[in-house]
Amino acid sequence: MTIREAAALLGAEILQDDFEDAPLTGAYTSDLLSDVMANAKEGGALITIQAHKNTVAVATLVNITVIVLCNNRPVQDDDMLQTAKEEGIAVIRTRENQFTVSGKLYAALNDNAALSS
């Protein structure tokens, strides 16, 4: 599943669309950015409500490809989207909560893994 396919699955709005539409390798859900740095995996999605520039900085450190903002969370500063653009990180926003987004991505990514086995 690519980033754009994930956005479509979640009914998400793409806020930062200057990115490579790469396949997702997984996802990690957390609002504690130090937890994300310690546990998220490269090439995955970060599912969060943290809508600020520091989220992009952490995503860059871990090589996360897309930040999924849940609960229709507004972006707190204009720098977030600009920095995400500079780093090639997609930012999408959905009305869904973190539990629902996590479940949908888990199911879709595991279905894709089963099909490619």
Residue pairs with C-beta under 8 A, 6 or more apart in sequence:
1 9
1 23
1 24
1 108
1 109
1 112
2 21
2 22
2 23
2 24
3 19
3 21
3 22
3 24
3 45
3 65
3 66
3 90
3 92
4 14
4 21
6 12
6 24
6 45
6 66
6 68
6 92
6 105
6 108
7 13
7 14
7 90
7 92
9 104
9 105
9 108
10 68
10 92
10 94
10 96
10 101
10 104
10 105
11 94
11 95
11 96
12 68
12 92
12 93
12 94
13 92
13 93
13 94
14 90
14 91
14 92
15 69
15 75
15 81
15 91
15 92
15 93
16 81
16 84
16 85
16 89
16 90
16 91
17 90
18 85
18 88
19 65
19 66
19 88
19 89
19 90
20 65
20 88
22 43
22 65
23 43
24 43
24 44
24 45
24 65
24 66
24 105
24 109
25 41
25 42
25 43
25 44
26 41
26 43
26 44
26 45
26 109
27 44
27 45
27 46
27 47
27 68
27 102
27 105
27 106
27 109
28 36
28 39
28 40
28 41
28 44
28 45
28 46
28 47
28 64
29 46
29 47
29 48
29 98
29 101
29 102
30 36
30 39
30 40
30 46
30 47
30 48
31 48
31 49
31 50
33 50
33 54
33 55
33 58
36 46
36 48
36 58
36 59
36 62
36 64
37 58
37 61
37 62
40 46
40 62
40 64
41 62
42 62
42 63
42 64
43 63
43 64
43 65
44 64
44 65
45 64
45 65
45 66
45 67
45 68
45 105
46 55
46 58
46 59
46 62
46 64
46 66
46 67
46 68
47 68
47 70
47 98
47 101
47 102
47 105
48 55
48 67
48 68
48 69
48 70
48 98
49 69
49 70
49 71
49 73
49 98
51 69
51 73
51 74
51 75
51 76
51 80
52 75
52 76
52 77
52 80
53 77
53 79
53 80
53 83
55 67
55 80
56 67
56 80
56 83
56 84
56 87
56 89
56 91
57 83
58 64
59 67
59 84
59 87
59 89
60 87
60 89
64 89
65 89
65 90
66 89
66 90
66 91
66 92
67 84
67 89
67 90
67 91
67 92
68 92
68 93
68 94
68 101
68 105
69 75
69 91
69 92
69 93
69 94
70 93
70 94
70 96
70 97
70 98
70 101
71 95
71 96
71 97
71 98
72 93
72 94
72 95
73 93
75 81
75 91
75 93
80 91
81 91
84 90
84 91
94 101
96 104
